[in-house]
């Protein structure tokens, strides 16, 4: 899904916003952010510290986008790249009822 998300982001910025320069900049920043996970796989925030659902998803922020991933001993798995303004909790957990952010 992450590949499709990246293509969707690229197409949206390029076609809807008619800004090829921004397209290149945003995509390159997102790629650089998730490439950094190779060296520091645990640099992202644990999503379960922010919401009331137990999960091993982590995320890093790249501008207006969230790179949602999981890391194990050997690999980093990029699951989604989502616009932070979207209801990404419902996208990630479509079957959860009453999912919400935890109070800090």
Gaussian input, Z-matrix of N, CA and C with variables (Angstrom, degrees):
# hf/3-21g

backbone

0 1
 N
 C     1     B1
 C     2     B2     1     A1
 N     3     B3     2     A2     1     D1
 C     4     B4     3     A3     2     D2
 C     5     B5     4     A4     3     D3
 N     6     B6     5     A5     4     D4
 C     7     B7     6     A6     5     D5
 C     8     B8     7     A7     6     D6
 N     9     B9     8     A8     7     D7
 C    10    B10     9     A9     8     D8
 C    11    B11    10    A10     9     D9
 N    12    B12    11    A11    10    D10
 C    13    B13    12    A12    11    D11
 C    14    B14    13    A13    12    D12
 N    15    B15    14    A14    13    D13
 C    16    B16    15    A15    14    D14
 C    17    B17    16    A16    15    D15
 N    18    B18    17    A17    16    D16
 C    19    B19    18    A18    17    D17
 C    20    B20    19    A19    18    D18
 N    21    B21    20    A20    19    D19
 C    22    B22    21    A21    20    D20
 C    23    B23    22    A22    21    D21
 N    24    B24    23    A23    22    D22
 C    25    B25    24    A24    23    D23
 C    26    B26    25    A25    24    D24
 N    27    B27    26    A26    25    D25
 C    28    B28    27    A27    26    D26
 C    29    B29    28    A28    27    D27
 N    30    B30    29    A29    28    D28
 C    31    B31    30    A30    29    D29
 C    32    B32    31    A31    30    D30
 N    33    B33    32    A32    31    D31
 C    34    B34    33    A33    32    D32
 C    35    B35    34    A34    33    D33
 N    36    B36    35    A35    34    D34
 C    37    B37    36    A36    35    D35
 C    38    B38    37    A37    36    D36
 N    39    B39    38    A38    37    D37
 C    40    B40    39    A39    38    D38
 C    41    B41    40    A40    39    D39
 N    42    B42    41    A41    40    D40
 C    43    B43    42    A42    41    D41
 C    44    B44    43    A43    42    D42
 N    45    B45    44    A44    43    D43
 C    46    B46    45    A45    44    D44
 C    47    B47    46    A46    45    D45
 N    48    B48    47    A47    46    D46
 C    49    B49    48    A48    47    D47
 C    50    B50    49    A49    48    D48
 N    51    B51    50    A50    49    D49
 C    52    B52    51    A51    50    D50
 C    53    B53    52    A52    51    D51
 N    54    B54    53    A53    52    D52
 C    55    B55    54    A54    53    D53
 C    56    B56    55    A55    54    D54
 N    57    B57    56    A56    55    D55
 C    58    B58    57    A57    56    D56
 C    59    B59    58    A58    57    D57
 N    60    B60    59    A59    58    D58
 C    61    B61    60    A60    59    D59
 C    62    B62    61    A61    60    D60
 N    63    B63    62    A62    61    D61
 C    64    B64    63    A63    62    D62
 C    65    B65    64    A64    63    D63
 N    66    B66    65    A65    64    D64
 C    67    B67    66    A66    65    D65
 C    68    B68    67    A67    66    D66
 N    69    B69    68    A68    67    D67
 C    70    B70    69    A69    68    D68
 C    71    B71    70    A70    69    D69
 N    72    B72    71    A71    70    D70
 C    73    B73    72    A72    71    D71
 C    74    B74    73    A73    72    D72
 N    75    B75    74    A74    73    D73
 C    76    B76    75    A75    74    D74
 C    77    B77    76    A76    75    D75
 N    78    B78    77    A77    76    D76
 C    79    B79    78    A78    77    D77
 C    80    B80    79    A79    78    D78
 N    81    B81    80    A80    79    D79
 C    82    B82    81    A81    80    D80
 C    83    B83    82    A82    81    D81
 N    84    B84    83    A83    82    D82
 C    85    B85    84    A84    83    D83
 C    86    B86    85    A85    84    D84
 N    87    B87    86    A86    85    D85
 C    88    B88    87    A87    86    D86
 C    89    B89    88    A88    87    D87
 N    90    B90    89    A89    88    D88
 C    91    B91    90    A90    89    D89
 C    92    B92    91    A91    90    D90
 N    93    B93    92    A92    91    D91
 C    94    B94    93    A93    92    D92
 C    95    B95    94    A94    93    D93
 N    96    B96    95    A95    94    D94
 C    97    B97    96    A96    95    D95
 C    98    B98    97    A97    96    D96
 N    99    B99    98    A98    97    D97
 C   100   B100    99    A99    98    D98
 C   101   B101   100   A100    99    D99
 N   102   B102   101   A101   100   D100
 C   103   B103   102   A102   101   D101
 C   104   B104   103   A103   102   D102
 N   105   B105   104   A104   103   D103
 C   106   B106   105   A105   104   D104
 C   107   B107   106   A106   105   D105
 N   108   B108   107   A107   106   D106
 C   109   B109   108   A108   107   D107
 C   110   B110   109   A109   108   D108
 N   111   B111   110   A110   109   D109
 C   112   B112   111   A111   110   D110
 C   113   B113   112   A112   111   D111
 N   114   B114   113   A113   112   D112
 C   115   B115   114   A114   113   D113
 C   116   B116   115   A115   114   D114
 N   117   B117   116   A116   115   D115
 C   118   B118   117   A117   116   D116
 C   119   B119   118   A118   117   D117
 N   120   B120   119   A119   118   D118
 C   121   B121   120   A120   119   D119
 C   122   B122   121   A121   120   D120
 N   123   B123   122   A122   121   D121
 C   124   B124   123   A123   122   D122
 C   125   B125   124   A124   123   D123
 N   126   B126   125   A125   124   D124
 C   127   B127   126   A126   125   D125
 C   128   B128   127   A127   126   D126
 N   129   B129   128   A128   127   D127
 C   130   B130   129   A129   128   D128
 C   131   B131   130   A130   129   D129
 N   132   B132   131   A131   130   D130
 C   133   B133   132   A132   131   D131
 C   134   B134   133   A133   132   D132
 N   135   B135   134   A134   133   D133
 C   136   B136   135   A135   134   D134
 C   137   B137   136   A136   135   D135
 N   138   B138   137   A137   136   D136
 C   139   B139   138   A138   137   D137
 C   140   B140   139   A139   138   D138
 N   141   B141   140   A140   139   D139
 C   142   B142   141   A141   140   D140
 C   143   B143   142   A142   141   D141
 N   144   B144   143   A143   142   D142
 C   145   B145   144   A144   143   D143
 C   146   B146   145   A145   144   D144
 N   147   B147   146   A146   145   D145
 C   148   B148   147   A147   146   D146
 C   149   B149   148   A148   147   D147
 N   150   B150   149   A149   148   D148
 C   151   B151   150   A150   149   D149
 C   152   B152   151   A151   150   D150
 N   153   B153   152   A152   151   D151
 C   154   B154   153   A153   152   D152
 C   155   B155   154   A154   153   D153
 N   156   B156   155   A155   154   D154
 C   157   B157   156   A156   155   D155
 C   158   B158   157   A157   156   D156
 N   159   B159   158   A158   157   D157
 C   160   B160   159   A159   158   D158
 C   161   B161   160   A160   159   D159
 N   162   B162   161   A161   160   D160
 C   163   B163   162   A162   161   D161
 C   164   B164   163   A163   162   D162
 N   165   B165   164   A164   163   D163
 C   166   B166   165   A165   164   D164
 C   167   B167   166   A166   165   D165
 N   168   B168   167   A167   166   D166
 C   169   B169   168   A168   167   D167
 C   170   B170   169   A169   168   D168
 N   171   B171   170   A170   169   D169
 C   172   B172   171   A171   170   D170
 C   173   B173   172   A172   171   D171
 N   174   B174   173   A173   172   D172
 C   175   B175   174   A174   173   D173
 C   176   B176   175   A175   174   D174
 N   177   B177   176   A176   175   D175
 C   178   B178   177   A177   176   D176
 C   179   B179   178   A178   177   D177
 N   180   B180   179   A179   178   D178
 C   181   B181   180   A180   179   D179
 C   182   B182   181   A181   180   D180
 N   183   B183   182   A182   181   D181
 C   184   B184   183   A183   182   D182
 C   185   B185   184   A184   183   D183
 N   186   B186   185   A185   184   D184
 C   187   B187   186   A186   185   D185
 C   188   B188   187   A187   186   D186
 N   189   B189   188   A188   187   D187
 C   190   B190   189   A189   188   D188
 C   191   B191   190   A190   189   D189
 N   192   B192   191   A191   190   D190
 C   193   B193   192   A192   191   D191
 C   194   B194   193   A193   192   D192
 N   195   B195   194   A194   193   D193
 C   196   B196   195   A195   194   D194
 C   197   B197   196   A196   195   D195
 N   198   B198   197   A197   196   D196
 C   199   B199   198   A198   197   D197
 C   200   B200   199   A199   198   D198
 N   201   B201   200   A200   199   D199
 C   202   B202   201   A201   200   D200
 C   203   B203   202   A202   201   D201
 N   204   B204   203   A203   202   D202
 C   205   B205   204   A204   203   D203
 C   206   B206   205   A205   204   D204
 N   207   B207   206   A206   205   D205
 C   208   B208   207   A207   206   D206
 C   209   B209   208   A208   207   D207
 N   210   B210   209   A209   208   D208
 C   211   B211   210   A210   209   D209
 C   212   B212   211   A211   210   D210
 N   213   B213   212   A212   211   D211
 C   214   B214   213   A213   212   D212
 C   215   B215   214   A214   213   D213
 N   216   B216   215   A215   214   D214
 C   217   B217   216   A216   215   D215
 C   218   B218   217   A217   216   D216
 N   219   B219   218   A218   217   D217
 C   220   B220   219   A219   218   D218
 C   221   B221   220   A220   219   D219
 N   222   B222   221   A221   220   D220
 C   223   B223   222   A222   221   D221
 C   224   B224   223   A223   222   D222
 N   225   B225   224   A224   223   D223
 C   226   B226   225   A225   224   D224
 C   227   B227   226   A226   225   D225
 N   228   B228   227   A227   226   D226
 C   229   B229   228   A228   227   D227
 C   230   B230   229   A229   228   D228
 N   231   B231   230   A230   229   D229
 C   232   B232   231   A231   230   D230
 C   233   B233   232   A232   231   D231
 N   234   B234   233   A233   232   D232
 C   235   B235   234   A234   233   D233
 C   236   B236   235   A235   234   D234
 N   237   B237   236   A236   235   D235
 C   238   B238   237   A237   236   D236
 C   239   B239   238   A238   237   D237
 N   240   B240   239   A239   238   D238
 C   241   B241   240   A240   239   D239
 C   242   B242   241   A241   240   D240
 N   243   B243   242   A242   241   D241
 C   244   B244   243   A243   242   D242
 C   245   B245   244   A244   243   D243
 N   246   B246   245   A245   244   D244
 C   247   B247   246   A246   245   D245
 C   248   B248   247   A247   246   D246
 N   249   B249   248   A248   247   D247
 C   250   B250   249   A249   248   D248
 C   251   B251   250   A250   249   D249
 N   252   B252   251   A251   250   D250
 C   253   B253   252   A252   251   D251
 C   254   B254   253   A253   252   D252
 N   255   B255   254   A254   253   D253
 C   256   B256   255   A255   254   D254
 C   257   B257   256   A256   255   D255
 N   258   B258   257   A257   256   D256
 C   259   B259   258   A258   257   D257
 C   260   B260   259   A259   258   D258
 N   261   B261   260   A260   259   D259
 C   262   B262   261   A261   260   D260
 C   263   B263   262   A262   261   D261
 N   264   B264   263   A263   262   D262
 C   265   B265   264   A264   263   D263
 C   266   B266   265   A265   264   D264
 N   267   B267   266   A266   265   D265
 C   268   B268   267   A267   266   D266
 C   269   B269   268   A268   267   D267
 N   270   B270   269   A269   268   D268
 C   271   B271   270   A270   269   D269
 C   272   B272   271   A271   270   D270
 N   273   B273   272   A272   271   D271
 C   274   B274   273   A273   272   D272
 C   275   B275   274   A274   273   D273
 N   276   B276   275   A275   274   D274
 C   277   B277   276   A276   275   D275
 C   278   B278   277   A277   276   D276
 N   279   B279   278   A278   277   D277
 C   280   B280   279   A279   278   D278
 C   281   B281   280   A280   279   D279
 N   282   B282   281   A281   280   D280
 C   283   B283   282   A282   281   D281
 C   284   B284   283   A283   282   D282
 N   285   B285   284   A284   283   D283
 C   286   B286   285   A285   284   D284
 C   287   B287   286   A286   285   D285
 N   288   B288   287   A287   286   D286
 C   289   B289   288   A288   287   D287
 C   290   B290   289   A289   288   D288
 N   291   B291   290   A290   289   D289
 C   292   B292   291   A291   290   D290
 C   293   B293   292   A292   291   D291
 N   294   B294   293   A293   292   D292
 C   295   B295   294   A294   293   D293
 C   296   B296   295   A295   294   D294
 N   297   B297   296   A296   295   D295
 C   298   B298   297   A297   296   D296
 C   299   B299   298   A298   297   D297
 N   300   B300   299   A299   298   D298
 C   301   B301   300   A300   299   D299
 C   302   B302   301   A301   300   D300
 N   303   B303   302   A302   301   D301
 C   304   B304   303   A303   302   D302
 C   305   B305   304   A304   303   D303
 N   306   B306   305   A305   304   D304
 C   307   B307   306   A306   305   D305
 C   308   B308   307   A307   306   D306
 N   309   B309   308   A308   307   D307
 C   310   B310   309   A309   308   D308
 C   311   B311   310   A310   309   D309

   B1=1.4407
   B2=1.5330
   B3=1.3139
   B4=1.4611
   B5=1.5289
   B6=1.3185
   B7=1.4685
   B8=1.5222
   B9=1.3317
   B10=1.4647
   B11=1.5280
   B12=1.3386
   B13=1.4669
   B14=1.5245
   B15=1.3154
   B16=1.4631
   B17=1.5352
   B18=1.3145
   B19=1.4725
   B20=1.5246
   B21=1.3194
   B22=1.4654
   B23=1.5344
   B24=1.3227
   B25=1.4635
   B26=1.5284
   B27=1.3293
   B28=1.4685
   B29=1.5234
   B30=1.3113
   B31=1.4668
   B32=1.5284
   B33=1.3171
   B34=1.4665
   B35=1.5228
   B36=1.3200
   B37=1.4673
   B38=1.5241
   B39=1.3262
   B40=1.4633
   B41=1.5297
   B42=1.3485
   B43=1.4656
   B44=1.5251
   B45=1.3129
   B46=1.4633
   B47=1.5217
   B48=1.3231
   B49=1.4614
   B50=1.5225
   B51=1.3313
   B52=1.4648
   B53=1.5321
   B54=1.3491
   B55=1.4547
   B56=1.5312
   B57=1.3322
   B58=1.4669
   B59=1.5295
   B60=1.3291
   B61=1.4671
   B62=1.5216
   B63=1.3174
   B64=1.4683
   B65=1.5224
   B66=1.3205
   B67=1.4632
   B68=1.5206
   B69=1.3204
   B70=1.4643
   B71=1.5233
   B72=1.3225
   B73=1.4598
   B74=1.5335
   B75=1.3188
   B76=1.4638
   B77=1.5226
   B78=1.3216
   B79=1.4720
   B80=1.5251
   B81=1.3261
   B82=1.4695
   B83=1.5243
   B84=1.3257
   B85=1.4639
   B86=1.5267
   B87=1.3206
   B88=1.4700
   B89=1.5250
   B90=1.3218
   B91=1.4692
   B92=1.5231
   B93=1.3145
   B94=1.4662
   B95=1.5262
   B96=1.3217
   B97=1.4604
   B98=1.5219
   B99=1.3435
   B100=1.4592
   B101=1.5215
   B102=1.3063
   B103=1.4710
   B104=1.5329
   B105=1.3323
   B106=1.4576
   B107=1.5207
   B108=1.3255
   B109=1.4653
   B110=1.5209
   B111=1.3293
   B112=1.4678
   B113=1.5197
   B114=1.3177
   B115=1.4553
   B116=1.5303
   B117=1.3310
   B118=1.4664
   B119=1.5279
   B120=1.3285
   B121=1.4622
   B122=1.5312
   B123=1.3126
   B124=1.4646
   B125=1.5256
   B126=1.3425
   B127=1.4648
   B128=1.5207
   B129=1.3041
   B130=1.4533
   B131=1.5103
   B132=1.3128
   B133=1.4592
   B134=1.5251
   B135=1.3189
   B136=1.4689
   B137=1.5216
   B138=1.3120
   B139=1.4573
   B140=1.5279
   B141=1.3186
   B142=1.4724
   B143=1.5286
   B144=1.3362
   B145=1.4626
   B146=1.5206
   B147=1.3168
   B148=1.4587
   B149=1.5269
   B150=1.3360
   B151=1.4604
   B152=1.5238
   B153=1.3221
   B154=1.4539
   B155=1.5302
   B156=1.3180
   B157=1.4620
   B158=1.5217
   B159=1.3163
   B160=1.4652
   B161=1.5311
   B162=1.3267
   B163=1.4611
   B164=1.5195
   B165=1.3168
   B166=1.4622
   B167=1.5336
   B168=1.3309
   B169=1.4610
   B170=1.5267
   B171=1.3128
   B172=1.4539
   B173=1.5233
   B174=1.3306
   B175=1.4585
   B176=1.5136
   B177=1.3215
   B178=1.4547
   B179=1.5234
   B180=1.3054
   B181=1.4584
   B182=1.5151
   B183=1.3230
   B184=1.4525
   B185=1.5204
   B186=1.3158
   B187=1.4644
   B188=1.5167
   B189=1.3212
   B190=1.4660
   B191=1.5223
   B192=1.3109
   B193=1.4583
   B194=1.5228
   B195=1.3261
   B196=1.4601
   B197=1.5182
   B198=1.3101
   B199=1.4609
   B200=1.5227
   B201=1.3141
   B202=1.4678
   B203=1.5196
   B204=1.3363
   B205=1.4560
   B206=1.5235
   B207=1.3216
   B208=1.4630
   B209=1.5157
   B210=1.3169
   B211=1.4695
   B212=1.5173
   B213=1.3298
   B214=1.4559
   B215=1.5201
   B216=1.3074
   B217=1.4663
   B218=1.5270
   B219=1.3201
   B220=1.4569
   B221=1.5170
   B222=1.3303
   B223=1.4625
   B224=1.5268
   B225=1.3257
   B226=1.4557
   B227=1.5223
   B228=1.3194
   B229=1.4583
   B230=1.5265
   B231=1.3169
   B232=1.4628
   B233=1.5281
   B234=1.3446
   B235=1.4599
   B236=1.5153
   B237=1.3151
   B238=1.4576
   B239=1.5156
   B240=1.3189
   B241=1.4586
   B242=1.5242
   B243=1.3282
   B244=1.4566
   B245=1.5175
   B246=1.3167
   B247=1.4605
   B248=1.5291
   B249=1.3195
   B250=1.4647
   B251=1.5231
   B252=1.3207
   B253=1.4582
   B254=1.5227
   B255=1.3115
   B256=1.4637
   B257=1.5239
   B258=1.3015
   B259=1.4652
   B260=1.5255
   B261=1.3278
   B262=1.4652
   B263=1.5193
   B264=1.3278
   B265=1.4664
   B266=1.5272
   B267=1.3125
   B268=1.4716
   B269=1.5296
   B270=1.3148
   B271=1.4623
   B272=1.5279
   B273=1.3268
   B274=1.4663
   B275=1.5172
   B276=1.3223
   B277=1.4612
   B278=1.5256
   B279=1.3324
   B280=1.4703
   B281=1.5309
   B282=1.3146
   B283=1.4598
   B284=1.5221
   B285=1.3200
   B286=1.4642
   B287=1.5258
   B288=1.3232
   B289=1.4616
   B290=1.5230
   B291=1.2979
   B292=1.4557
   B293=1.5086
   B294=1.3064
   B295=1.4724
   B296=1.5222
   B297=1.3074
   B298=1.4516
   B299=1.5194
   B300=1.3240
   B301=1.4537
   B302=1.5210
   B303=1.3180
   B304=1.4494
   B305=1.5162
   B306=1.3147
   B307=1.4650
   B308=1.5106
   B309=1.3163
   B310=1.4670
   B311=1.5032
   A1=112.51
   A2=117.45
   A3=119.90
   A4=111.80
   A5=116.44
   A6=119.50
   A7=110.38
   A8=116.03
   A9=120.17
   A10=110.65
   A11=116.15
   A12=119.46
   A13=110.94
   A14=116.72
   A15=121.10
   A16=111.13
   A17=116.30
   A18=120.76
   A19=110.13
   A20=116.91
   A21=121.30
   A22=111.06
   A23=116.93
   A24=121.55
   A25=110.05
   A26=115.76
   A27=121.07
   A28=110.70
   A29=116.54
   A30=120.78
   A31=111.55
   A32=116.52
   A33=119.94
   A34=110.92
   A35=117.22
   A36=120.20
   A37=110.58
   A38=115.93
   A39=120.45
   A40=111.96
   A41=116.38
   A42=119.92
   A43=112.93
   A44=116.80
   A45=120.50
   A46=112.11
   A47=116.72
   A48=119.86
   A49=112.18
   A50=115.90
   A51=122.29
   A52=111.14
   A53=114.27
   A54=118.72
   A55=110.01
   A56=117.53
   A57=121.22
   A58=113.70
   A59=116.87
   A60=119.62
   A61=110.42
   A62=116.48
   A63=120.51
   A64=110.59
   A65=116.36
   A66=120.42
   A67=110.34
   A68=116.42
   A69=121.45
   A70=110.29
   A71=117.40
   A72=121.33
   A73=112.09
   A74=117.17
   A75=121.25
   A76=110.70
   A77=117.01
   A78=120.58
   A79=110.30
   A80=117.48
   A81=119.78
   A82=111.90
   A83=117.84
   A84=120.96
   A85=111.36
   A86=116.80
   A87=120.14
   A88=109.84
   A89=116.57
   A90=120.87
   A91=110.12
   A92=118.04
   A93=120.75
   A94=110.75
   A95=116.83
   A96=120.78
   A97=110.60
   A98=117.36
   A99=116.66
   A100=112.34
   A101=118.17
   A102=119.60
   A103=110.46
   A104=116.56
   A105=121.13
   A106=113.10
   A107=116.72
   A108=120.76
   A109=112.22
   A110=117.18
   A111=119.91
   A112=110.54
   A113=115.65
   A114=120.59
   A115=111.91
   A116=116.76
   A117=121.99
   A118=109.90
   A119=117.69
   A120=120.36
   A121=115.33
   A122=117.64
   A123=119.36
   A124=113.00
   A125=116.80
   A126=119.42
   A127=112.48
   A128=117.75
   A129=120.53
   A130=112.82
   A131=115.08
   A132=122.66
   A133=108.87
   A134=116.12
   A135=120.01
   A136=108.07
   A137=117.01
   A138=121.19
   A139=110.80
   A140=117.65
   A141=120.90
   A142=112.65
   A143=118.60
   A144=120.08
   A145=111.36
   A146=117.06
   A147=121.80
   A148=113.93
   A149=116.71
   A150=120.58
   A151=109.83
   A152=116.12
   A153=120.78
   A154=113.18
   A155=116.54
   A156=123.15
   A157=107.80
   A158=116.36
   A159=119.97
   A160=108.53
   A161=116.53
   A162=121.61
   A163=109.45
   A164=115.93
   A165=119.10
   A166=111.45
   A167=117.11
   A168=120.75
   A169=109.54
   A170=114.99
   A171=123.21
   A172=106.23
   A173=116.90
   A174=118.68
   A175=110.59
   A176=114.55
   A177=123.21
   A178=107.09
   A179=115.45
   A180=121.64
   A181=109.08
   A182=115.39
   A183=121.96
   A184=107.07
   A185=116.41
   A186=120.15
   A187=110.23
   A188=116.28
   A189=122.03
   A190=112.80
   A191=117.65
   A192=121.49
   A193=111.47
   A194=114.29
   A195=121.62
   A196=108.56
   A197=116.51
   A198=121.95
   A199=105.65
   A200=116.21
   A201=122.79
   A202=107.47
   A203=116.54
   A204=119.49
   A205=111.63
   A206=114.36
   A207=123.50
   A208=107.35
   A209=115.79
   A210=120.65
   A211=108.73
   A212=115.74
   A213=120.23
   A214=108.11
   A215=117.04
   A216=120.87
   A217=113.34
   A218=116.85
   A219=120.89
   A220=115.55
   A221=115.96
   A222=119.10
   A223=112.30
   A224=114.01
   A225=122.78
   A226=106.34
   A227=116.14
   A228=121.99
   A229=108.65
   A230=116.53
   A231=121.58
   A232=106.87
   A233=116.14
   A234=120.20
   A235=113.01
   A236=116.71
   A237=119.64
   A238=109.69
   A239=115.79
   A240=123.38
   A241=104.63
   A242=116.06
   A243=120.56
   A244=111.63
   A245=114.57
   A246=120.91
   A247=107.29
   A248=116.47
   A249=120.83
   A250=112.54
   A251=117.79
   A252=121.52
   A253=113.85
   A254=116.73
   A255=120.71
   A256=109.61
   A257=116.59
   A258=120.62
   A259=107.21
   A260=115.03
   A261=120.17
   A262=112.59
   A263=118.34
   A264=119.72
   A265=110.59
   A266=116.73
   A267=119.92
   A268=111.27
   A269=116.92
   A270=120.69
   A271=110.01
   A272=116.66
   A273=120.69
   A274=113.03
   A275=117.01
   A276=121.75
   A277=110.21
   A278=117.79
   A279=120.20
   A280=114.04
   A281=118.19
   A282=120.52
   A283=113.74
   A284=117.25
   A285=121.00
   A286=109.76
   A287=115.85
   A288=121.36
   A289=108.26
   A290=116.32
   A291=120.98
   A292=114.60
   A293=117.26
   A294=120.52
   A295=108.35
   A296=115.68
   A297=120.15
   A298=109.39
   A299=115.22
   A300=120.76
   A301=109.28
   A302=116.63
   A303=121.70
   A304=109.39
   A305=115.04
   A306=120.41
   A307=108.81
   A308=116.46
   A309=120.17
   A310=110.18
   D1=-32.42
   D2=-176.96
   D3=-60.86
   D4=-38.10
   D5=178.32
   D6=-62.99
   D7=-43.78
   D8=178.25
   D9=-64.01
   D10=-38.76
   D11=177.60
   D12=-60.61
   D13=-44.61
   D14=-179.42
   D15=-62.70
   D16=-41.68
   D17=177.54
   D18=-64.26
   D19=-42.13
   D20=178.86
   D21=-62.40
   D22=-42.56
   D23=177.97
   D24=-62.32
   D25=-46.82
   D26=179.87
   D27=-59.59
   D28=-48.00
   D29=-178.71
   D30=-63.77
   D31=-41.43
   D32=-179.54
   D33=-61.65
   D34=-50.72
   D35=-177.45
   D36=-64.64
   D37=-41.65
   D38=-177.17
   D39=-68.68
   D40=-47.01
   D41=-174.09
   D42=-87.57
   D43=-51.30
   D44=-174.22
   D45=-74.34
   D46=-40.58
   D47=-178.69
   D48=-94.29
   D49=-9.45
   D50=177.34
   D51=50.72
   D52=51.06
   D53=-177.02
   D54=-137.46
   D55=84.27
   D56=-177.84
   D57=-60.79
   D58=-34.14
   D59=179.79
   D60=-66.46
   D61=-44.98
   D62=177.61
   D63=-62.66
   D64=-37.03
   D65=178.85
   D66=-56.59
   D67=-51.66
   D68=-179.02
   D69=-62.03
   D70=-45.33
   D71=-177.94
   D72=-62.40
   D73=-48.04
   D74=-177.95
   D75=-63.81
   D76=-47.65
   D77=-178.78
   D78=-63.13
   D79=-43.27
   D80=179.32
   D81=-63.23
   D82=-38.28
   D83=178.33
   D84=-66.72
   D85=-41.15
   D86=178.24
   D87=-63.09
   D88=-46.18
   D89=-179.87
   D90=-62.47
   D91=-43.74
   D92=179.18
   D93=-61.57
   D94=-37.99
   D95=-179.90
   D96=-64.39
   D97=-47.82
   D98=-178.36
   D99=-77.17
   D100=-23.42
   D101=173.37
   D102=-65.31
   D103=-33.35
   D104=177.49
   D105=-62.52
   D106=-21.92
   D107=178.57
   D108=-67.31
   D109=-22.06
   D110=177.10
   D111=-59.62
   D112=-41.66
   D113=-177.34
   D114=-86.49
   D115=-34.50
   D116=-177.44
   D117=-130.24
   D118=73.75
   D119=-173.63
   D120=-64.95
   D121=-20.38
   D122=-178.87
   D123=-101.88
   D124=15.71
   D125=-177.74
   D126=-70.86
   D127=-20.59
   D128=-179.26
   D129=-76.44
   D130=162.06
   D131=178.36
   D132=-79.81
   D133=138.89
   D134=174.54
   D135=-71.10
   D136=122.66
   D137=-177.35
   D138=-62.28
   D139=-32.54
   D140=-178.17
   D141=-66.45
   D142=-14.77
   D143=175.35
   D144=-80.04
   D145=-12.78
   D146=-176.85
   D147=-107.44
   D148=-19.39
   D149=-175.72
   D150=-129.07
   D151=167.30
   D152=-178.59
   D153=-93.88
   D154=39.49
   D155=176.71
   D156=-132.12
   D157=133.08
   D158=177.59
   D159=-78.11
   D160=123.80
   D161=-179.37
   D162=-154.11
   D163=156.49
   D164=175.71
   D165=-100.83
   D166=12.05
   D167=173.33
   D168=-66.21
   D169=144.19
   D170=171.34
   D171=-125.17
   D172=167.36
   D173=176.00
   D174=-148.08
   D175=152.24
   D176=170.12
   D177=-124.56
   D178=151.91
   D179=-178.44
   D180=-102.21
   D181=134.29
   D182=173.53
   D183=-130.94
   D184=96.28
   D185=-177.01
   D186=63.18
   D187=-120.83
   D188=179.62
   D189=-93.22
   D190=12.69
   D191=-174.09
   D192=-121.65
   D193=149.31
   D194=176.10
   D195=-111.53
   D196=130.00
   D197=173.74
   D198=-98.93
   D199=110.84
   D200=-177.54
   D201=-95.80
   D202=127.89
   D203=-175.50
   D204=-150.09
   D205=169.20
   D206=171.13
   D207=-128.05
   D208=147.82
   D209=178.50
   D210=-129.77
   D211=141.27
   D212=172.14
   D213=-124.16
   D214=-160.92
   D215=-176.20
   D216=-63.27
   D217=-29.97
   D218=-174.19
   D219=-116.32
   D220=-33.75
   D221=-168.07
   D222=-128.04
   D223=157.53
   D224=169.31
   D225=-113.97
   D226=128.08
   D227=-179.42
   D228=-110.97
   D229=112.66
   D230=177.87
   D231=-84.57
   D232=118.79
   D233=-177.86
   D234=-95.19
   D235=-49.37
   D236=-177.05
   D237=-144.05
   D238=154.72
   D239=170.29
   D240=-128.01
   D241=109.11
   D242=-169.87
   D243=-125.26
   D244=145.49
   D245=173.76
   D246=-65.03
   D247=130.36
   D248=-174.83
   D249=-64.73
   D250=-22.02
   D251=179.29
   D252=-78.42
   D253=-10.69
   D254=178.21
   D255=-78.97
   D256=164.47
   D257=174.70
   D258=-82.39
   D259=73.57
   D260=-173.60
   D261=-67.43
   D262=-22.20
   D263=177.23
   D264=-66.08
   D265=-41.48
   D266=177.94
   D267=-69.36
   D268=-30.35
   D269=177.25
   D270=-70.12
   D271=-43.62
   D272=-178.38
   D273=-75.81
   D274=-33.98
   D275=-175.46
   D276=-128.94
   D277=68.01
   D278=-173.54
   D279=-65.42
   D280=-21.53
   D281=-176.55
   D282=-98.52
   D283=-1.42
   D284=179.79
   D285=-82.68
   D286=136.13
   D287=177.82
   D288=-103.69
   D289=135.74
   D290=175.85
   D291=72.26
   D292=24.32
   D293=178.64
   D294=-70.48
   D295=136.17
   D296=-177.89
   D297=-158.10
   D298=168.56
   D299=176.84
   D300=-74.59
   D301=143.69
   D302=176.04
   D303=-79.26
   D304=147.72
   D305=175.28
   D306=-70.60
   D307=141.80
   D308=179.26
   D309=-98.38

